Amino acid sequence: MRISNVNGVSYDSNAYFIDARRKTLVDAGIDGQRVLNKLPDGLELIVLTHCHFDHIVAVPEIVKATGAKVAIHEKDAPLITNPRTTAALMFNVKQPAIKIDIVLKDGDTIDLGDATLTVIHTPGHTPGSICLYDPVSKVLFTGDTVFEGGSFGRTDIGGDEEQMIASLEKLTKVDAAALYPGHGGAVTNKVKESLLASYDNARHMLL
């Protein structure tokens, strides 16, 4: 699975381009033109890990340029048009108008032609936060649930502390070889230890 980060500046989210047979973007960030400048032709799908503005603002611009379909978990789908639940209002950012084409559920498989992504529902940051796992490469896209350095997502913007802890515990059972988070750098060494550290830190900080 060939992956490149085509975004991720300041508080903007990472946007991961998967160069599979079905070209796919995981999250979109805020600056659509920056993403489009780095994308090849043929983008078919944008999968959003959750509904927060820093991951979704660029969606309309990218969709207009590429015709890509947009997917998000069923729990965040109804939240994506509300500037409060997307945190756009909090950061004084204009709420984008986004049409959801595909509503995802826990355990769904996304077929990329020569790869597959399994949807793992990991609420806590938002009700519909998801991670995406490729069982062949063992790559795990973690959105704002898990970050490098034993960190984890905030729960104070529509999140839930108990759900976050449960989701982090769930991820410690995933056989991951690399983590691609919504912000910051990828984790490619001691991945299991990193997931366990995030879970342990959350238990101590949130309980």
C-alpha positions as CSV (number, residue, x, y, z in Angstrom):
1,M,0.0,0.0,0.0
2,R,1.6,3.3,-1.2
3,I,0.7,6.2,1.2
4,S,1.7,9.8,1.1
5,N,0.7,12.7,3.4
6,V,-0.5,15.5,1.1
7,N,-1.4,18.0,3.9
8,G,-0.8,18.6,7.6
9,V,0.3,22.2,8.2
10,S,-0.2,24.0,11.5
11,Y,-3.5,22.8,13.1
12,D,-4.7,21.6,9.7
13,S,-5.1,17.8,9.6
14,N,-3.0,15.3,7.7
15,A,-4.6,14.1,4.5
16,Y,-3.3,10.7,3.4
17,F,-3.4,9.7,-0.2
18,I,-3.6,6.0,-0.9
19,D,-2.3,5.2,-4.3
20,A,-4.4,2.0,-4.8
21,R,-6.4,0.9,-7.8
22,R,-9.3,2.9,-6.3
23,K,-7.4,6.1,-5.4
24,T,-8.5,7.2,-2.0
25,L,-7.9,10.1,0.4
26,V,-8.2,9.6,4.2
27,D,-9.3,13.0,5.5
28,A,-9.1,16.2,3.6
29,G,-7.8,19.0,5.8
30,I,-8.6,22.7,5.3
31,D,-6.6,23.8,2.3
32,G,-8.1,22.0,-0.7
33,Q,-5.8,23.6,-3.3
34,R,-2.7,22.4,-1.4
35,V,-4.1,18.9,-1.4
36,L,-5.2,19.0,-5.1
37,N,-1.7,20.3,-6.1
38,K,-0.2,17.0,-4.8
39,L,-2.9,14.6,-6.0
40,P,-2.7,12.6,-9.2
41,D,-5.7,12.4,-11.5
42,G,-8.4,9.8,-10.7
43,L,-9.3,10.3,-7.0
44,E,-12.4,8.3,-6.4
45,L,-13.0,8.3,-2.6
46,I,-12.6,10.5,0.4
47,V,-12.9,8.7,3.8
48,L,-13.4,11.0,6.7
49,T,-12.2,9.7,10.1
50,H,-14.6,12.1,11.9
51,C,-16.6,15.3,11.5
52,H,-14.3,18.0,12.9
53,F,-13.7,21.0,10.7
54,D,-9.9,20.6,10.4
55,H,-10.4,17.3,8.6
56,I,-13.4,18.3,6.4
57,V,-13.2,21.9,5.2
58,A,-11.4,21.1,1.9
59,V,-13.9,18.4,1.0
60,P,-16.2,20.5,-1.3
61,E,-13.3,21.9,-3.2
62,I,-11.7,18.5,-3.7
63,V,-15.0,16.9,-4.7
64,K,-15.7,19.6,-7.2
65,A,-12.4,19.1,-8.9
66,T,-12.3,15.3,-8.8
67,G,-15.9,14.0,-8.4
68,A,-14.8,11.8,-5.5
69,K,-17.4,10.2,-3.3
70,V,-17.4,11.0,0.5
71,A,-17.7,8.4,3.3
72,I,-18.1,8.9,7.0
73,H,-19.3,6.8,10.0
74,E,-23.1,6.8,10.6
75,K,-22.7,8.5,14.0
76,D,-20.9,11.5,12.6
77,A,-22.9,11.8,9.3
78,P,-25.7,13.9,10.9
79,L,-23.2,16.0,12.8
80,I,-21.2,17.2,9.7
81,T,-23.5,20.0,8.8
82,N,-23.6,21.6,12.3
83,P,-20.9,24.2,13.0
84,R,-21.1,23.4,16.7
85,T,-20.5,19.7,16.4
86,T,-17.8,20.2,13.8
87,A,-16.1,22.8,16.0
88,A,-16.2,25.3,13.1
89,L,-18.0,27.8,15.3
90,M,-15.4,27.4,18.1
91,F,-12.6,28.3,15.7
92,N,-14.5,30.9,13.7
93,V,-14.3,28.9,10.5
94,K,-17.0,28.8,7.9
95,Q,-19.0,25.5,8.0
96,P,-18.6,23.7,4.6
97,A,-21.6,22.2,2.8
98,I,-20.8,18.5,2.4
99,K,-22.8,15.7,0.8
100,I,-22.2,12.3,2.3
101,D,-22.4,9.5,-0.3
102,I,-21.4,6.5,1.8
103,V,-22.4,5.9,5.5
104,L,-20.0,3.5,7.3
105,K,-20.5,1.1,10.2
106,D,-18.1,-0.7,12.4
107,G,-16.6,-3.7,10.6
108,D,-17.4,-2.5,7.1
109,T,-14.8,-3.2,4.4
110,I,-13.8,-0.6,1.9
111,D,-12.6,-2.2,-1.3
112,L,-9.7,-0.3,-3.0
113,G,-9.3,-2.8,-5.8
114,D,-5.8,-4.0,-4.7
115,A,-6.2,-3.4,-1.0
116,T,-9.0,-3.3,1.6
117,L,-9.6,-1.1,4.6
118,T,-11.6,-2.3,7.6
119,V,-13.6,0.3,9.5
120,I,-13.0,0.2,13.2
121,H,-15.4,2.4,15.2
122,T,-13.5,4.3,17.9
123,P,-15.8,6.8,19.5
124,G,-14.4,9.2,22.1
125,H,-13.1,12.1,20.1
126,T,-16.4,12.3,18.4
127,P,-19.4,9.8,18.4
128,G,-18.5,8.5,15.0
129,S,-14.7,8.6,15.0
130,I,-13.2,5.7,13.1
131,C,-9.8,4.1,12.4
132,L,-9.1,2.3,9.1
133,Y,-7.0,-0.9,9.0
134,D,-5.4,-2.7,6.2
135,P,-4.9,-6.3,7.3
136,V,-2.2,-7.0,4.7
137,S,0.2,-4.1,5.2
138,K,-1.0,-3.8,8.9
139,V,-1.3,0.0,8.4
140,L,-3.7,1.7,10.8
141,F,-5.1,5.2,10.0
142,T,-6.0,6.5,13.5
143,G,-7.6,10.0,12.8
144,D,-7.7,11.9,16.1
145,T,-8.0,8.9,18.3
146,V,-4.3,8.0,18.7
147,F,-1.2,10.1,18.0
148,E,2.6,9.5,18.2
149,G,4.3,9.6,21.6
150,G,1.5,7.9,23.6
151,S,-0.9,10.8,23.0
152,F,-4.6,10.5,22.2
153,G,-7.5,12.7,21.1
154,R,-9.2,15.4,23.1
155,T,-12.7,14.6,24.4
156,D,-14.0,18.1,25.2
157,I,-15.5,18.9,21.7
158,G,-18.4,16.4,21.5
159,G,-16.3,13.5,22.8
160,D,-16.6,11.1,25.7
161,E,-13.9,10.1,28.1
162,E,-15.1,6.6,28.8
163,Q,-15.6,5.9,25.2
164,M,-12.1,7.2,24.4
165,I,-10.6,4.8,27.0
166,A,-12.6,1.9,25.6
167,S,-11.6,2.7,22.0
168,L,-7.9,3.0,22.9
169,E,-8.1,-0.4,24.7
170,K,-9.7,-1.8,21.5
171,L,-6.8,-0.6,19.4
172,T,-4.2,-2.2,21.6
173,K,-5.6,-5.5,20.2
174,V,-5.0,-4.6,16.6
175,D,-1.9,-6.1,15.0
176,A,-0.6,-2.8,13.5
177,A,2.8,-2.2,11.9
178,A,2.4,1.5,11.3
179,L,0.1,4.3,12.6
180,Y,-0.9,7.2,10.5
181,P,-2.6,9.8,12.8
182,G,-4.7,12.8,12.0
183,H,-1.9,15.2,13.2
184,G,1.8,14.8,13.7
185,G,4.1,12.1,12.4
186,A,3.6,8.5,11.6
187,V,4.6,5.8,14.0
188,T,6.6,2.9,12.4
189,N,8.6,1.7,15.3
190,K,7.4,0.0,18.5
191,V,3.8,0.5,17.4
192,K,2.3,-1.9,19.9
193,E,4.1,-0.1,22.7
194,S,2.8,3.3,21.4
195,L,-0.8,2.0,21.4
196,L,-0.4,0.7,24.9
197,A,1.2,4.0,26.1
198,S,-1.8,5.9,24.7
199,Y,-4.2,3.6,26.5
200,D,-2.3,3.8,29.8
201,N,-2.0,7.6,29.5
202,A,-5.7,7.9,28.9
203,R,-6.6,5.8,31.9
204,H,-4.5,7.9,34.2
205,M,-5.6,11.2,32.8
206,L,-9.3,10.7,32.1
207,L,-10.4,8.3,34.9
